[in-house]
Amino acid sequence: MTPSFRRENSLQRLESEEFDVLVVGGGITGAGVALDAASRGLSVALIDKGDLAVGTSSRSSKMVHGGLRYLQHGEFGLVYQALAERHRLLRNAPHLVSVLPFVIPILKKGGVVSRRISFGLGLAMWQYDLTGGLRIGHRHRRLRAEEVIGHLPGLRRDLVASGYLYFDAWADDARLTLAIARTAALDHGAAVATYTALTGVTRRDGQVAGATVEVDGREVKVACRAVVNACGVWAADVQSISGVESDLEMRPAKGVHVTVPRERLKVDLAVLLPVRGDGRSVFVLPWRDGHTYIGTTDTDHDSGLEEPLCRSEDVTYLLDAVNAMTDADLTVDDVTGTWAGLRPLVTPTDTGRTADLSRRHVVEVDETGVVTVTGGKLTTYRRMAADTVDAVMAHRGESRRCRTRRLHLRGALSSAGNGSRDEPGTHLEGRYGSEAGEVSELIAADATLADPLVPGLAYSRAEAVHAVRYEMAQTLDDVLSRRTRARLEDRAATLAAVESVADLVGNEAGWSDQRREHEIEAFRVLVAAEDEAQQGM
């Protein structure tokens, strides 16, 4: 078998091979499970009803962190585990995960600095460092007021007394998920197929024997010995399809982020700002192409799971929080992009707001061989995957050692990704690592592919071709929202370029004129829904 990351090849394998494990869900958890299982020598198939990372795994805060605030709840074990995983990600995917300096201002209240708050924050910083934060190679330090303001020049000087600088990490969540899936397929033989929906699970003698999936309007039978449900907020739906009963309750929480031009909110590292009268905080973080993003909200979500939207009240909440602490005077007209994701929080009780719910993960094993993993967060995906595959192995009565602690992801041979995300020379290396040469070769063969994919953004037309040819992009939205992040950065500019992008992508993918028009219309509908929600229509 020749390793492949082409959907059509994987679909052929689904119909002709028997797999030890069928993983349902192409987010970071499902991709992690596929990589873990395949690297242990199991035969693995990974499917998703949509694109890779189409849900929460492309709509996170994009921070790889230990969870400083969890210390206030005494969750030292959770913080230690997350910091250990952060360290592994920095080592195993240095082209995709970079060190992120963070500033927390200490504020005056009525012109007076609270000694209790200042002491408590300093103590928390030491706890964070000693719990595992020092693995990143930097220790926290105290900042003078002018140093804090130097990082976010718009901060109100009358409010800032001093601050703390500490270090976490950042990753492009969608591309990290993609790299995990590609590593599972190309290095360890997993079959990966997007736009392939689970429709049922078959059993023989009380154990999983296969599954049925829908592929391009037809039903396909897949032979497998175990099914892993890694569908995040859709886990209950997949349990129902699989015929699994569960007492597990999840409470989806919506987290919204907005993008604004850097010139409207200058910042050179991440800054945490308190929300007045709320008890929460929002962060301001520099992004690529001269943008800054602000996040996040944390609210209950009780409507549809497919396309959560950033609504006018979400935008107002974030902009008001920043405006109260700075002189930016941001308005909705400054917002160039938004994204809304749903966190799959495990519900321990019937009370409490979503910010207080468990970020821990839960692995459930059905007696027939359906394993469900829920909860958790981006940073700890590898540990979640390891625990899940351990459960699969235990159900089989076998034991094979996890091999992902030091397993480098595709592209990790490049060290160039540790540079600034805004530095032009590191754009390709920071997105592709050692595979950046594949994009450069496309440009060498056709110089027009060096032109911008979306005017004003750094992505080249070659990256769209690469997305179709090497990264299983099937739709315009796959290219513009997840292989690149154009729609999240500048929605209007991306919409204006959609016909040109459709010509390029359609030519590479072999689309008919009808398919091209369908893709353009689908993208326009998606953008219109976001615009209307943001404007409160």
Sequence and secondary structure as in RCSB ss.txt:
>XXXX:A:sequence
MTPSFRRENSLQRLESEEFDVLVVGGGITGAGVALDAASRGLSVALIDKGDLAVGTSSRSSKMVHGGLRYLQHGE
FGLVYQALAERHRLLRNAPHLVSVLPFVIPILKKGGVVSRRISFGLGLAMWQYDLTGGLRIGHRHRRLRAEEVIG
HLPGLRRDLVASGYLYFDAWADDARLTLAIARTAALDHGAAVATYTALTGVTRRDGQVAGATVEVDGREVKVACR
AVVNACGVWAADVQSISGVESDLEMRPAKGVHVTVPRERLKVDLAVLLPVRGDGRSVFVLPWRDGHTYIGTTDTD
HDSGLEEPLCRSEDVTYLLDAVNAMTDADLTVDDVTGTWAGLRPLVTPTDTGRTADLSRRHVVEVDETGVVTVTG
GKLTTYRRMAADTVDAVMAHRGESRRCRTRRLHLRGALSSAGNGSRDEPGTHLEGRYGSEAGEVSELIAADATLA
DPLVPGLAYSRAEAVHAVRYEMAQTLDDVLSRRTRARLEDRAATLAAVESVADLVGNEAGWSDQRREHEIEAFRV
LVAAEDEAQQGM
>XXXX:A:secstr
      HHHHHHHHHH EESEEEE  SHHHHHHHHHHHHTT  EEEE SS TT SGGGSS  EE   GGGGGGT 
HHHHHHHHHHHHHHHHH TTTEEEEEEEEEEEEETTEE HHHHHHHHHHHHHHHHHTGGGGS   EEEEHHHHHH
HSTTB TTTEEEEEEEEEEEE HHHHHHHHHHHHHHHH  EEESSEEEEEEEEETTEEEEEEEEETTEEEEEEES
 EEE  GGGHHHHHHHHT      EEEEEEEEEEEEGGGS  SSEEEEE TTTS EEEEEEETTTEEEEE   EE
  S SSS    HHHHHHHHHHHHHHBS    GGG  EEEEEEEEEE  SS S GGGSB  EEEEE TTSEEEEEE
  GGGHHHHHHHHHHHHHHHHT       TT   TTTT  GGGS TT GGGHHHHHHGGGHHHHHHHHHH GGGG
SBSSTTSS BHHHHHHHHHHS   SHHIIIIIIS HHHH HHHHHHTHHHHHHHHHHHHT  HHHHHHHHHHHHH
HHHHHHHHHHT 
